[in-house]
Amino acid sequence: MPTTSPSPRPADRRARRRRLPARRALVAGALALTLTGGAAVTAVAGGRTPAPPSRGAVQNLPAGSANPMIANGTTIGPLVTTYKSSGTGPGRLNPAGAAGTPESYVDASFFPGGTLPAGVTITEAQGLNALARIEANLASVGLGLDDVITMRVFVDAPPGAAVADYAGFNRAYRQYFANVDLVTGATLPQPVGSAAPTPPLVVNAQRPSRSLMEVASLPVAGWLVEIEVDAVVGRR
């Protein structure tokens, strides 16, 4: 004789509904946690181990370093709202540069006449320009560079170069990110090109998790750098 399962009692249904949000939160936290080498790494130079946040985002920083460049990953809580920028390259700010050339995307207000000082590369100059535009993009929605938790950077090789200029971009990056000692809180001077280090353009301790990759080309003629960021909304 066929049998049917009894309908869940109202109390059982309420208990199941209470468990679902907690289970979803655990799954979201697990999916967002980035691991290195199969194991979680410590969160900050002081050695704190990250726990899945209930609301916020936790930077997963390398252990034992007062000045890492980037985070190994970011744990994002289930109730965090993030702002995702579009890909942003440098603005055409050098009237002396011919249209469609990398030189036209040097910021002439920062490098007068678009002339690069000793040791400053065209990728570095474009990186400074693009990061300034990222800062303006964030400011337009009430956010700042210290709200950035992840970053993706695409770089093209300069004309005549065999590979992309990663070192040049990283010099530009340190002018806006990762320029505060995590242990002492001291601002870390940064070089522009081969000049002696000076105070960075923006003092910012934030170290987002980041990808930096070379591409065959970028969508705007003359661009060597394009950047996307994710920023946490509501931290302020």
Secondary structure, DSSP 8 states (H G I E B T S, - for coil): ---------HHHHHHHHHHHHHHHHHHHHHHH---BTTB---SSTT-------SSSEEEE--TT-SS-SSBSEEEE-TT-EEEE---B------TTS-TTSGGGGS-TTTSGGG---TT--HHHHHHHHHHHHHHHHHHTTT--GGGEEEEEEEE---TT-SS--HHHHHHHHHTTSS-B-TTT--B--B-STTS--B--SS------EEEEEE-S--SSTT--EEEEEEEEES--
